[in-house]
């Protein structure tokens, strides 16, 4: 399986795994600070906005299997892993399987109730219908704080303050992702995240959660910690679904601290 990755910095390795529809560029607000301390390997998951080609049957399980094999092939199976959203759930699943020397999972999916999963799927799908329809106007809309607020309130606690170019690339990447819809359906309709009993994780894991997350709701954090009792829980008080966007300095501090163990 061909998986593309962007490598920056020097030092101990640190693998970053983005969320649904994203690419390595999803991490840009925190990349310079992380690369100053670590050898960062930012993965492009297959079938999304990066350069990795799609899988024949894209599901969470298939994506996780592909990344796990790639980590072994790249001699990164014992590197700490950091994930966001879909990538955060992947970090937890890989840790459950014994891959990665622990890591940080930021606002992972997979801990919703059936009703929450239906709302998640419907809201993201509706947002994508809108974004695809207005794609030609995205640069102008996202250059304006009011436009960013209207389009990104689901994802960010402070969308008006985000960099317009960052979020333009992100949303246009969602539109261009060949596997977006299939993986969205699988996340919502497929199996929930399996638990990792106490004493079974491959290394220390921290679950980070934005208190203002409107995608994976903050109440799901309690379920995640019950499923992963050895994990620490860290709250980002001023963040939505992407702490690396809303609180980049705090995100960098958490990642560097928790992956230095």
N, C-alpha and C positions, 0 to 999 in steps of 0.2 A: 504494500500500500504506500503510495507516494503522499507524503505529508510535508508541506513547506513550513519553514520556520525562519524567523528573523532573529539574529544573534547580535547582542550588543553588550559592551562592557567587558570586565575582567574580574576574576575572583571565583568563589564557589558557584556552581551552577544553580540556577533558579528557573523553573519552567512555568510559563504563564499560559493559561488556557481560557480563551474568551467565551462569550455567550452565544446564544442563538442568533445566527445571521451576521455575526461580527467577523473580525479578523484581528491580527496582531495590533492593528492601529487602534483598536478599542482601548488599549492600555496606554496610549500616548501621554495622558496627563501625569502618569507615574513612572514612565520609562526612564527618563534621564536620571532621576534620583535613585532608582533601583539599579540601573546600569553603572552608577558610580561606585556601587558596593558589591555587585554580583555580576557573574556572567549570565546574562538573561537570555533565555531561549523562549521566544514568544511564538507559540504554535498557531498555524492557520488550520482550523478544523476542516475536514473535507466537506465540500459542497456549500460553503458559505461565501463570504465576501473576499476571502484571500485567494491564494494561488493553488490550494490543494483541490484536486478534482473530486467530484462527488462519488459517494459509494453507490453501488447498484441498488441497494435497499437501505436507505438511510434511516436508522433508528438510534435511540440513545444507546442501546446495547451494542450495536454495530460500530458506532463512533467510538465508544469507550474501548472496545476490543482493538480497534485500529490504533488508537493512541497508545494503549498499553504495549502492543507489539512494537510500535515505533520507539517508545521510550527504551525498551530493551535493546533494540537494534542500534540506537544512538548512544548506548552506555549511559543512559539517564534514569535507569530504573530506580536508583536510590537517591536521586536529586529531590529536594523539596518541591512541591507543586503548589501553585496558586491558581485558583479558578474563579470565574465570575458567572453567576447564574447557571446556565447549562454546564459551563466549564467547572463551576463550583461543585455541582452534583457529581461530575465526572471525577474530580479530585477525591471526594468522599468515597466513591465507588472503587477507585483505584487503591486508595488506602485500605479499604475493606479487603481487597484482594492481595494486599501485601506489597503493592508497588508504591514508590515514592517514599522519601524519608519524612513523612508527615507533610504538613503544609497548611494553607489557609484557604477556606472556602467562603466566598463572599456571596451572600444571598442565594443559596442553592435552591433549585426546584426539587420537586419530588416528594414534598412533605405536606401536600395539600389534601383536603377532603375531596370527595367526589364533586360536591357543589363548587368548591373553590377552583378545582381543575376545569370545570365547565366555564366558569366566569373568566378564568385565565385565558382559555382557548378562544372564547368568543371575543373578548376585549382586544387581544393581540391580533386576531384575524381581522376585526373591524378596523383597527388602526392601520393594518397593512393594505386593506382595500383603499382607504383614504390616501395613504402615502403613495401608492402606485398611481392613483388617479391624478394626483397633483405633482408628480415627480418633476415635470419641467419647471415648476415654480419653486421647488425646494430651495435652491440657492438664495433667492430673494427672501423667501419667508424666514429662513433660518439665519439670515444676516440681521434680523430684527429681534430684539428681546421679546416683543409680544408674540411673534411667530414661533419662537422657540418655546415660549410658555404654552401656547396652544397645542403644539405638536408633541411636546416631551414631558408634560406634567405627569404622565403615568410612570415615567422612568426616573425622574429627577425631582428632588425636593426643591431645587433652585434652578429650574431650566433656563430662566432668563439670564443667569450668570454664566452659562456654559459657553465654550468657544464655538462660534458658528460653523467654522470649517470642520471641527471635530465631529459635530453632530450631523452635518451634511453628509460627510463620508459614511458615517454610521448608518443613517437612514437609507442612503442610496445603496449601500452594501446589502441591507436587508432586501431591498427590491431586486437586486441582482443575484441573490442567493438561490441557486437552483433547488436546494434541499430544504428551504425554509418551511414551506407549508407541510411537507411530509414529517419533518422532525417535530414541528409544533403539534401536529395531531398525535404523534407517538408520545410526546411528553405528557399531554393531557389525558390521553385515552389508554396509554400503556401502563405497565406495572409501576407501582410506587417504589421509592428508594428502599432497598433492603437495609436492615440494621446491621450494626457491628457490635456484638456483645463486648462487654468490658474485657480489656486485656488482649484484644485481637487486632488492633490497628498496627500498621507498619511503623508508625512514629507519632510524635505529638501533632495533633490537629487542632486548629482554631476555626470556629465557625463565626464569621463576621456578618452582622445584619444591620441594615438601615432601619431605624425606627419608623421612617416615613415611606417605607417600601410599599408601592401600590401594585406590584407585580407578584412577588412572593411575600405575602403579608407577614407583618412582624409576629403575629401569633403563631406562625408556622415554626418559628425558631425553637419554641418549647418542644415541639414534636421532633425536630432535628436532634436536639440534645438528648432526648429520651432514646432515640434510635442510635445515637453515637455517644454513649455515656462517658467515654474517655476524652471527648473533645471539650475544649474551653469555648465559651460563648462571649463574644465581644460585640457591644452595641456601638453603632455610629449614630449619635443622637441627631445629627443634622443631615442625614443622607436618605436618599431614596434607594432605588434598586441597584445603582452603581456607585458605591462609595469611592471608587477610583476617580469618578467625575466630581462628585459633590464635596468630598473631603480628601483630596489627593495627599496632602501632607500626613494626615492621620492614617491613611491607608498604607503609605510607604513605611511609616514608623511601625505599624503593626506587622507588616510583612517581614521587614528586616529583623525585628525583635523575635518573632515566632519561628522564623526559619534559621535563626542563628544557634538554636539549641543543639 
